């Protein structure tokens, strides 16, 4: 008789296939299906999130009110349940605290997760013949990785002819130089007051989208007036303000659309700012102007580094020094503790959050740890009607810090964590005036507002692209012919969509604001990362439904960079790798390549390295 009497009596007739009851501990029955159950729950939670995102998008298009099914309490229903303990009792149940239970100890080594077994994306370490080393993490900008891969030597520095060697060779953080004659020489190179005011106005116009900027009253009343009223170097006491003013002039000249995009005057002002800062070392006497000067110098170097060379490391050094100086004067703390005036507190808060954001993005662009920790910060975020952009960047900077420590730290996170971080980025609020729109606007937005919107969109999409890139690559390696059934298909779609948005947004910006775009180097970098994603997708999965559209986007990117190369050094520097990626992709699909030329020398290992995979170059 099947089932046998004993099985029927014990209520387990369904597991008596041969008429013989096998005594199996109940905990084993529970654990047998635990992993399968949780994988199923995780899949359903992911599906629920996708449906919620679709409903949220639809609701925004028809109403300003949230959908009733997107209430906070309902969104919490899909919270992932705690995994059962080894004795079959959930860790969240009252019994789990009983001394008779045997929960898993935190001290017992746990087996490596699937993610830890395959994720090998810790960046590139380069070691030279004489021990000189450089590390670029998995989120490093693609042009930096390309330069490391090609082992290209740095271009020789050509000092501006108008400046003496004493000025070009003097740089912070060298020891303080007491040289009145050199100080007078630097002061005499200030532009006429009328030109200085014009440069300040240009700087303030572009400050609408720059992450580091001064308020008009602060720049004109506190900095410009303090320098020009002195009349001479001997009577001027605000040496740090002189360095800050030269750094402002450098940024303004670089972005001034009435000048050549790469005029030598901008570089001259940068050298003067650097030399002026060395005349009164901020390490001995730290002022807010000194920290602001360092930040502006870092911003200028980052904006003007069209080769993707040592400029980024220099900017990273300046920003790191500024962080140390900021800690030294307590910028990370709430100024109300010392009963400072509202104006002083506001200025300190604004400077701190500019530094916080710049440190986060410089570290992200190099794939290196940040210099700040939120555990030590209680400085209130600066919020004002005229600084909605800064408020957004400061709040998003906090999210970026958590993402970098969680997703790009030494310990590989679970895939569930990656999806949760993805959701936080997608749900991060953008003010309506800063959202990119396809609708025709009346009146037409200014080029500065368009750049603001573009940089915000680029920030979110670049974050998402880096979040998913390792899982995107693993899915293409495991199941290139059956991506739809791979566990990491959400990462494949997320990486593709982010790459598509980055390419399309750059094409639109080049159409609308070409003269401004040629001066902002960081605006071009994400497109190269997007091209790498498209190339990997086509070469690894040539039969995918996304192959055709990926090739179309690569072709659009080639046309854009070739069109911009004549006037934009950033684009001209990236044309060769963009062409190589497009040629590689077309060769994987077509017998007759669209872009004639030699057979593509890019190997799968090279593409993996450009995607952040661990590699040693020596």
C-alpha positions as CSV (number, residue, x, y, z in Angstrom):
1,X,0.0,0.0,0.0
2,X,1.4,3.4,-1.0
3,X,1.4,5.5,0.9
4,X,2.0,3.3,3.9
5,X,0.0,3.5,7.1
6,X,2.8,5.1,9.1
7,X,3.1,7.9,6.5
8,X,-0.6,8.5,6.5
9,X,-0.7,8.5,10.3
10,X,2.1,11.0,10.5
11,X,0.7,13.3,7.8
12,X,3.5,12.8,5.3
13,X,1.9,10.5,2.8
14,X,3.1,12.7,-0.1
15,X,6.7,11.8,0.5
16,X,6.3,8.0,0.7
17,X,7.0,6.9,-2.9
18,X,8.0,3.3,-2.2
19,X,5.8,2.5,0.8
20,X,8.7,2.8,3.3
21,X,8.8,5.8,5.7
22,X,12.2,7.4,6.0
23,X,12.9,9.2,9.3
24,X,14.0,12.7,8.2
25,X,14.5,15.6,10.7
26,X,11.9,18.3,10.1
27,X,14.7,21.0,10.0
28,X,16.2,19.2,7.0
29,X,12.9,19.4,5.2
30,X,12.7,23.1,5.9
31,X,16.2,23.8,4.8
32,X,15.9,21.7,1.6
33,X,13.7,24.4,0.0
34,X,15.0,27.5,1.8
35,X,17.3,28.7,-0.9
36,X,14.8,28.0,-3.7
37,X,12.1,29.8,-1.7
38,X,14.3,32.9,-1.1
39,X,15.4,33.1,-4.7
40,X,11.8,33.0,-5.7
41,X,10.9,35.7,-3.3
42,X,13.8,37.8,-4.5
43,X,12.7,37.4,-8.1
44,X,9.1,38.4,-7.2
45,X,10.3,41.4,-5.2
46,X,12.4,42.5,-8.2
47,X,9.3,42.1,-10.4
48,X,7.2,44.2,-8.0
49,X,9.8,47.0,-8.1
50,X,9.7,47.0,-11.9
51,X,5.9,47.3,-11.8
52,X,6.0,50.0,-9.2
53,X,8.5,52.0,-11.3
54,X,6.3,51.7,-14.3
55,X,3.2,52.8,-12.4
56,X,5.2,55.7,-10.9
57,X,6.3,56.8,-14.3
58,X,2.7,56.6,-15.7
59,X,1.3,58.4,-12.7
60,X,3.7,61.3,-13.2
61,X,2.6,61.8,-16.8
62,X,-1.1,62.1,-15.9
63,X,-1.2,63.6,-12.4
64,X,0.8,65.5,-9.8
65,X,-0.6,63.3,-7.0
66,X,1.0,60.0,-6.0
67,X,-0.8,56.9,-7.0
68,X,-2.7,55.3,-4.0
69,X,-1.0,52.0,-4.6
70,X,2.4,53.7,-4.1
71,X,1.8,54.6,-0.4
72,X,4.8,54.1,1.9
73,X,3.1,51.3,3.8
74,X,2.3,49.4,0.7
75,X,5.8,49.9,-0.7
76,X,7.1,48.2,2.5
77,X,5.1,45.0,1.8
78,X,7.8,43.6,-0.4
79,X,10.6,44.0,2.2
80,X,12.8,40.9,2.0
81,X,12.0,38.5,5.0
82,X,14.7,37.4,7.3
83,X,16.3,34.1,6.4
84,X,15.6,31.2,8.7
85,X,18.1,30.1,11.2
86,X,19.7,26.7,11.0
87,X,17.2,25.2,13.4
88,X,14.4,26.2,11.1
89,X,13.2,29.2,13.2
90,X,13.2,32.7,11.7
91,X,15.7,35.0,13.3
92,X,12.9,37.6,13.6
93,X,10.6,35.3,15.6
94,X,10.5,35.4,19.4
95,X,11.9,31.8,19.6
96,X,15.1,33.0,18.0
97,X,16.2,34.7,21.2
98,X,15.6,31.5,23.3
99,X,18.7,29.9,24.7
100,X,17.6,26.6,23.4
101,X,17.8,27.7,19.8
102,X,21.0,27.5,17.7
103,X,21.2,30.5,15.5
104,X,24.1,31.0,13.1
105,X,27.0,32.7,14.9
106,X,28.5,35.8,13.3
107,X,31.9,34.4,14.1
108,X,31.4,31.3,12.0
109,X,33.0,31.9,8.5
110,X,30.2,31.9,5.9
111,X,30.7,30.5,2.4
112,X,31.4,33.0,-0.3
113,X,28.4,34.2,-2.1
114,X,27.9,33.8,-5.8
115,X,28.7,37.5,-6.4
116,X,32.0,37.2,-4.5
117,X,33.0,34.2,-6.6
118,X,32.6,35.9,-9.9
119,X,33.0,39.7,-9.4
120,X,36.6,40.6,-10.2
121,X,36.3,44.3,-10.8
122,X,38.7,46.1,-8.5
123,X,40.4,48.2,-11.2
124,X,43.9,48.6,-12.6
125,X,47.2,48.8,-10.8
126,X,50.1,50.2,-12.9
127,X,53.7,49.8,-11.7
128,X,56.6,51.4,-13.6
129,X,60.2,50.3,-14.0
130,X,61.4,52.5,-11.1
131,X,58.5,51.7,-8.7
132,X,56.2,54.5,-9.7
133,X,52.6,53.3,-9.2
134,X,49.1,54.4,-10.0
135,X,45.8,52.8,-9.1
136,X,42.5,53.4,-11.0
137,X,39.4,51.7,-9.5
138,X,36.5,50.1,-11.2
139,X,34.5,53.4,-11.5
140,X,37.5,55.3,-13.0
141,X,36.7,57.3,-16.2
142,X,37.4,55.3,-19.3
143,X,39.9,57.7,-20.8
144,X,42.1,57.2,-17.7
145,X,42.0,53.4,-18.1
146,X,42.7,53.8,-21.9
147,X,45.8,55.9,-21.1
148,X,47.0,53.3,-18.6
149,X,46.4,50.5,-21.2
150,X,48.3,52.3,-23.9
151,X,51.2,53.2,-21.5
152,X,51.3,56.7,-23.2
153,X,53.9,59.0,-21.7
154,X,52.6,62.3,-20.3
155,X,52.9,65.3,-22.6
156,X,55.7,67.7,-21.7
157,X,54.5,70.8,-19.9
158,X,54.8,74.0,-22.0
159,X,54.9,77.0,-19.6
160,X,53.2,80.2,-20.8
161,X,55.7,82.6,-22.3
162,X,54.5,85.6,-20.3
163,X,55.4,84.1,-16.9
164,X,58.8,83.7,-15.4
165,X,60.1,80.3,-14.3
166,X,59.9,81.3,-10.7
167,X,56.1,81.6,-11.1
168,X,55.6,78.3,-13.1
169,X,57.8,76.3,-10.8
170,X,56.4,77.6,-7.5
171,X,53.5,75.4,-6.4
172,X,51.5,74.5,-3.3
173,X,52.0,72.4,-1.1
174,X,55.6,73.5,-1.1
175,X,56.9,75.3,2.0
176,X,56.0,78.9,2.4
177,X,58.1,81.2,0.2
178,X,58.8,84.7,1.6
179,X,59.7,86.6,-1.5
180,X,58.3,90.2,-1.7
181,X,59.8,90.6,-5.2
182,X,58.0,87.5,-6.5
183,X,54.8,88.7,-4.8
184,X,55.1,92.1,-6.6
185,X,55.6,90.3,-9.9
186,X,52.5,88.2,-9.4
187,X,50.4,91.2,-8.3
188,X,51.5,93.2,-11.4
189,X,50.0,90.5,-13.6
190,X,46.5,91.2,-12.4
191,X,44.3,92.3,-15.3
192,X,42.8,95.9,-15.4
193,X,39.8,96.3,-13.1
194,X,37.3,96.5,-16.0
195,X,38.6,93.2,-17.3
196,X,38.6,91.7,-13.9
197,X,34.9,92.6,-13.4
198,X,34.1,91.2,-16.8
199,X,35.8,87.9,-15.9
200,X,33.9,87.8,-12.6
201,X,30.6,88.3,-14.5
202,X,31.5,85.5,-16.9
203,X,32.4,83.2,-14.0
204,X,29.1,83.9,-12.2
205,X,27.1,83.2,-15.4
206,X,28.7,79.7,-15.7
207,X,28.3,79.2,-12.0
208,X,24.8,78.1,-12.7
209,X,26.1,74.6,-13.5
210,X,29.6,74.5,-11.9
211,X,29.7,72.4,-8.8
212,X,32.1,74.9,-7.1
213,X,31.2,78.6,-7.3
214,X,31.1,81.8,-5.2
215,X,28.1,84.0,-4.5
216,X,28.2,87.4,-6.2
217,X,28.5,89.4,-3.0
218,X,31.2,87.2,-1.7
219,X,33.2,87.4,-5.0
220,X,32.9,91.1,-5.6
221,X,32.7,92.6,-2.1
222,X,35.1,90.2,-0.2
223,X,37.6,89.0,-2.8
224,X,37.8,91.4,-5.8
225,X,37.6,94.5,-3.6
226,X,40.1,93.3,-1.1
227,X,42.7,92.6,-3.8
228,X,42.2,95.7,-6.0
229,X,41.8,98.2,-3.1
230,X,45.2,97.2,-1.8
231,X,46.9,98.7,-4.8
232,X,50.1,96.8,-4.3
233,X,51.4,93.6,-3.0
234,X,53.2,95.3,-0.1
235,X,50.0,96.7,1.3
236,X,47.8,93.7,0.7
237,X,47.2,91.3,3.5
238,X,44.7,88.8,1.9
239,X,47.2,86.7,0.0
240,X,44.8,83.8,-0.1
241,X,42.2,86.0,-1.7
242,X,44.7,86.8,-4.4
243,X,45.2,83.1,-5.1
244,X,41.4,82.6,-5.1
245,X,40.8,85.5,-7.5
246,X,43.4,84.2,-10.0
247,X,41.7,80.7,-9.8
248,X,38.4,82.4,-10.6
249,X,40.0,84.2,-13.6
250,X,41.4,80.9,-14.8
251,X,38.0,79.2,-14.8
252,X,36.2,82.2,-16.3
253,X,38.8,82.5,-19.1
254,X,38.5,78.7,-19.9
255,X,34.7,79.0,-20.2
256,X,34.5,82.4,-21.8
257,X,32.9,81.8,-25.2
258,X,34.3,85.0,-26.6
259,X,37.8,83.5,-26.4
260,X,39.5,80.5,-28.0
261,X,38.5,77.3,-26.0
262,X,42.1,76.6,-25.1
263,X,43.8,80.0,-24.8
264,X,47.0,80.3,-22.9
265,X,45.6,83.1,-20.6
266,X,43.6,80.5,-18.7
267,X,46.7,78.5,-18.0
268,X,48.6,81.6,-17.0
269,X,45.9,82.5,-14.4
270,X,46.1,79.0,-13.0
271,X,49.9,79.2,-12.6
272,X,49.5,82.6,-10.9
273,X,46.9,81.2,-8.5
274,X,49.2,78.3,-7.6
275,X,52.1,80.6,-7.1
276,X,50.1,83.1,-5.0
277,X,49.0,80.3,-2.7
278,X,52.6,79.4,-2.1
279,X,53.4,82.9,-0.9
280,X,51.3,82.3,2.3
281,X,51.0,78.6,3.1
282,X,47.5,77.8,4.2
283,X,48.9,74.9,6.3
284,X,50.2,77.5,8.8
285,X,47.3,79.9,8.7
286,X,44.2,78.4,7.2
287,X,41.4,80.7,5.8
288,X,38.2,79.9,3.9
289,X,39.7,81.7,0.9
290,X,42.6,79.3,0.9
291,X,40.3,76.3,0.9
292,X,38.2,77.9,-1.9
293,X,41.4,78.6,-3.9
294,X,42.4,74.9,-3.7
295,X,38.9,73.8,-4.7
296,X,38.8,76.2,-7.7
297,X,42.3,75.1,-8.8
298,X,41.1,71.5,-8.6
299,X,38.0,72.3,-10.6
300,X,40.1,74.2,-13.3
301,X,42.5,71.3,-13.7
302,X,39.7,68.8,-14.0
303,X,37.8,70.9,-16.5
304,X,40.9,71.5,-18.7
305,X,42.4,68.0,-18.6
306,X,41.6,67.2,-22.2
307,X,44.3,64.4,-22.4
308,X,42.9,62.4,-19.5
309,X,46.4,62.4,-18.0
310,X,47.9,63.7,-14.7
311,X,45.4,66.5,-14.3
312,X,42.9,64.3,-12.5
313,X,45.5,63.2,-10.0
314,X,46.5,66.8,-9.4
315,X,42.9,67.8,-8.9
316,X,42.5,64.8,-6.5
317,X,45.5,66.0,-4.5
318,X,44.2,69.6,-4.3
319,X,40.8,68.4,-3.2
320,X,42.3,66.1,-0.6
321,X,44.4,68.9,0.9
322,X,41.3,71.1,1.0
323,X,39.5,68.4,2.9
324,X,42.3,68.3,5.6
325,X,42.3,72.0,5.9
326,X,38.5,72.0,6.2
327,X,38.6,69.5,9.0
328,X,41.2,71.7,10.6
329,X,38.9,74.7,10.8
330,X,35.8,72.7,11.7
331,X,33.8,73.1,8.5
332,X,32.3,69.6,9.0
333,X,30.5,70.7,12.2
334,X,27.4,72.9,12.7
335,X,28.7,76.5,13.1
336,X,25.8,77.4,15.4
337,X,27.7,75.7,18.2
338,X,30.0,78.7,18.2
339,X,27.2,81.2,17.8
340,X,28.6,82.6,14.5
341,X,26.5,85.0,12.5
342,X,24.0,83.7,10.0
343,X,26.1,85.0,7.1
344,X,29.3,83.3,8.4
345,X,27.5,80.0,9.1
346,X,25.9,80.0,5.7
347,X,29.3,80.6,4.0
348,X,31.0,77.8,5.9
349,X,28.1,75.4,5.2
350,X,28.0,76.2,1.5
351,X,31.8,75.8,1.2
352,X,31.8,72.5,3.1
353,X,29.1,70.9,0.9
354,X,30.8,72.1,-2.3
355,X,34.0,70.4,-1.0
356,X,32.0,67.3,0.0
357,X,30.5,66.9,-3.5
358,X,33.7,67.6,-5.3
359,X,35.6,65.0,-3.2
360,X,32.9,62.4,-3.9
361,X,33.0,62.9,-7.7
362,X,36.7,63.2,-8.0
363,X,37.1,60.0,-6.1
364,X,34.4,58.3,-8.2
365,X,36.0,59.4,-11.4
366,X,39.3,57.8,-10.3
367,X,37.8,54.8,-8.6
368,X,39.5,55.7,-5.3
369,X,38.2,56.0,-1.7
370,X,36.7,59.4,-0.6
371,X,38.6,61.6,1.9
372,X,35.5,62.3,3.9
373,X,33.3,60.2,6.1
374,X,29.7,61.0,6.9
375,X,30.2,59.7,10.5
376,X,31.9,62.9,11.4
377,X,29.6,65.4,9.7
378,X,26.8,67.4,11.2
379,X,27.1,70.5,9.1
380,X,23.6,71.3,7.9
381,X,23.0,71.1,4.2
382,X,22.7,74.6,2.7
383,X,19.3,75.1,1.2
384,X,18.2,78.4,-0.5
385,X,16.0,79.3,-3.4
386,X,19.0,80.5,-5.5
387,X,21.0,77.3,-4.7
388,X,18.6,74.5,-5.6
389,X,21.4,73.0,-7.7
390,X,23.9,73.0,-4.8
391,X,21.2,71.6,-2.5
392,X,20.6,68.7,-5.0
393,X,24.3,68.0,-5.4
394,X,24.9,68.0,-1.7
395,X,22.1,65.5,-1.0
396,X,23.1,63.4,-4.0
397,X,26.7,63.5,-2.8
398,X,25.6,61.8,0.5
399,X,23.9,59.1,-1.6
400,X,27.1,58.8,-3.7
401,X,29.2,58.3,-0.6
402,X,27.0,55.4,0.6
403,X,27.0,53.8,-2.8
404,X,30.8,54.0,-3.1
405,X,31.4,52.5,0.3
406,X,28.7,49.8,-0.2
407,X,29.0,48.9,-3.8
408,X,32.6,49.7,-4.6
409,X,34.3,48.8,-1.4
410,X,36.7,45.9,-0.7
411,X,33.8,43.6,0.1
412,X,31.5,42.6,-2.8
413,X,27.8,43.3,-1.9
414,X,24.9,41.0,-2.7
415,X,23.0,41.4,-5.9
416,X,19.9,42.4,-3.8
417,X,21.9,45.3,-2.4
418,X,22.8,46.4,-5.9
419,X,19.2,46.5,-6.9
420,X,18.3,48.4,-3.8
421,X,21.0,51.0,-4.6
422,X,19.7,51.2,-8.1
423,X,16.2,52.0,-6.8
424,X,17.6,54.8,-4.6
425,X,19.3,56.4,-7.5
426,X,16.3,56.2,-9.8
427,X,13.9,57.5,-7.1
428,X,16.2,60.4,-6.1
429,X,14.3,63.6,-6.5
430,X,15.2,66.2,-9.2
431,X,13.5,69.6,-9.0
432,X,11.2,70.2,-12.0
433,X,13.2,73.0,-13.4
434,X,16.3,70.8,-13.5
435,X,14.7,67.9,-15.3
436,X,15.5,67.1,-18.9
437,X,12.4,67.3,-21.1
438,X,11.7,66.5,-24.7
439,X,8.8,69.0,-24.9
440,X,9.3,72.4,-26.5
441,X,9.7,75.1,-23.8
442,X,8.6,78.7,-24.1
443,X,10.7,80.7,-23.5
444,X,13.6,78.5,-24.5
445,X,15.9,77.6,-21.6
446,X,19.4,79.2,-21.4
447,X,22.4,77.2,-22.4
448,X,23.5,77.3,-18.7
449,X,20.2,75.7,-17.6
450,X,20.6,73.1,-20.4
451,X,24.1,72.3,-19.1
452,X,22.7,72.0,-15.5
453,X,20.1,69.5,-16.6
454,X,22.6,67.5,-18.7
455,X,25.1,67.2,-15.9
456,X,22.4,66.0,-13.4
457,X,21.2,63.4,-15.9
458,X,24.8,62.4,-16.6
459,X,25.5,62.0,-12.9
460,X,22.6,59.6,-12.3
461,X,23.1,57.6,-15.4
462,X,26.9,57.3,-14.8
463,X,26.2,56.0,-11.3
464,X,23.7,53.4,-12.6
465,X,26.1,52.3,-15.4
466,X,28.9,51.7,-12.9
467,X,26.6,49.9,-10.4
468,X,25.5,47.4,-13.0
469,X,28.6,47.0,-15.2
470,X,30.2,44.0,-13.5
471,X,26.9,42.1,-13.5
472,X,26.2,43.2,-17.0
473,X,29.5,41.7,-18.1
474,X,28.9,38.5,-16.1
475,X,25.5,37.9,-17.8
476,X,27.0,38.3,-21.2
477,X,29.8,35.9,-20.3
478,X,27.4,33.2,-18.9
479,X,24.4,33.3,-21.3
480,X,25.1,35.5,-24.3
481,X,22.4,33.7,-26.3
482,X,19.8,33.6,-23.6
483,X,20.2,36.9,-21.7
484,X,16.4,37.1,-20.9
485,X,16.7,34.1,-18.6
486,X,19.9,35.1,-16.7
487,X,19.6,36.2,-13.1
488,X,21.3,39.5,-13.9
489,X,19.1,40.5,-16.8
490,X,18.1,43.6,-14.8
491,X,21.7,44.7,-14.9
492,X,21.9,44.1,-18.7
493,X,18.9,46.3,-19.3
494,X,20.0,48.9,-16.8
495,X,23.5,49.2,-18.3
496,X,22.1,49.4,-21.9
497,X,19.5,52.0,-21.0
498,X,22.0,54.2,-19.1
499,X,24.5,54.0,-22.1
500,X,21.7,54.9,-24.5
501,X,20.6,57.9,-22.4
502,X,24.2,59.1,-22.0
503,X,24.8,59.0,-25.8
504,X,21.5,60.6,-26.7
505,X,21.8,63.4,-24.2
506,X,25.3,64.2,-25.5
507,X,24.1,64.3,-29.1
508,X,21.3,66.7,-28.1
509,X,23.7,68.9,-26.1
510,X,26.1,69.2,-29.0
511,X,23.2,70.2,-31.2
512,X,22.0,72.9,-28.7
513,X,25.2,74.2,-27.0
514,X,28.3,73.3,-29.0
515,X,30.4,76.3,-28.1
516,X,29.8,75.6,-24.4
517,X,30.2,71.9,-24.6
518,X,33.7,72.1,-26.1
519,X,35.0,73.7,-22.9
520,X,33.6,71.2,-20.3
521,X,35.8,68.1,-20.5
522,X,33.8,66.0,-17.9
523,X,30.8,66.2,-20.2
524,X,32.5,64.0,-22.8
525,X,33.8,61.2,-20.6
526,X,30.6,59.3,-19.9
527,X,29.9,58.8,-23.6
528,X,33.1,56.7,-23.9
529,X,31.9,54.5,-21.1
530,X,28.6,54.2,-22.9
531,X,30.4,53.2,-26.1
532,X,32.3,50.5,-24.3
533,X,29.0,49.0,-22.9
534,X,27.5,49.0,-26.4
535,X,30.6,47.4,-27.9
536,X,30.7,44.7,-25.3
537,X,27.0,44.0,-25.8
538,X,27.4,43.6,-29.5
539,X,30.6,41.6,-29.5
540,X,29.5,39.2,-26.7
541,X,25.8,38.8,-27.8
542,X,25.6,39.6,-31.5
543,X,22.2,37.8,-31.8
544,X,20.6,39.9,-29.1
545,X,17.6,42.1,-29.9
546,X,19.6,45.1,-28.6
547,X,22.4,44.6,-31.1
548,X,20.9,46.7,-33.9
549,X,20.1,49.7,-31.7
550,X,23.5,49.4,-30.0
551,X,25.2,49.7,-33.4
552,X,23.0,52.6,-34.3
553,X,24.0,54.4,-31.1
554,X,27.7,53.7,-31.8
555,X,27.4,55.1,-35.3
556,X,25.7,58.2,-33.9
557,X,28.5,58.6,-31.4
558,X,31.2,58.3,-34.1
559,X,29.5,61.0,-36.2
560,X,29.3,63.2,-33.1
561,X,32.9,62.9,-32.1
562,X,34.2,63.3,-35.7
563,X,32.0,66.4,-36.1
564,X,33.3,67.9,-32.8
565,X,36.9,66.9,-33.2
566,X,37.7,70.0,-35.3
567,X,36.9,72.4,-32.4
568,X,37.0,70.2,-29.3
569,X,40.2,68.7,-28.0
570,X,38.3,66.4,-25.7
571,X,36.4,64.9,-28.6
572,X,39.5,64.8,-30.8
573,X,41.4,62.9,-28.2
574,X,38.6,60.2,-27.9
575,X,37.9,59.8,-31.7
576,X,40.5,56.9,-32.1
577,X,39.1,54.7,-29.3
578,X,35.5,55.5,-30.3
579,X,36.3,54.4,-33.9
580,X,38.0,51.2,-32.6
581,X,35.0,50.3,-30.5
582,X,32.6,50.9,-33.4
583,X,34.8,48.9,-35.8
584,X,35.1,46.1,-33.3
585,X,31.3,46.0,-32.9
586,X,30.6,46.0,-36.6
587,X,33.1,43.3,-37.3
588,X,31.3,41.0,-34.8
589,X,28.1,41.3,-36.9
590,X,29.0,42.2,-40.5
591,X,31.5,40.7,-42.9
592,X,32.0,44.1,-44.6
593,X,32.9,46.5,-41.8
594,X,31.2,49.9,-41.8
595,X,34.5,51.6,-40.8
596,X,37.3,50.6,-43.1
597,X,40.7,50.1,-41.5
598,X,43.0,47.5,-40.0
599,X,41.7,44.6,-38.1
600,X,40.7,45.7,-34.6
601,X,43.5,45.1,-32.1
602,X,41.2,45.4,-29.0
603,X,41.0,42.1,-27.3
604,X,38.2,40.8,-24.9
605,X,40.7,41.3,-22.1
606,X,41.1,44.9,-23.0
607,X,37.3,45.4,-23.0
608,X,37.2,43.8,-19.6
609,X,39.8,46.1,-18.3
610,X,38.0,49.1,-19.6
611,X,35.0,47.8,-17.7
612,X,37.0,47.9,-14.4
613,X,38.2,44.3,-14.2
614,X,41.2,43.7,-12.0
615,X,44.5,43.9,-13.9
616,X,48.1,44.6,-13.3
617,X,50.2,46.6,-15.8
618,X,54.0,46.6,-15.2
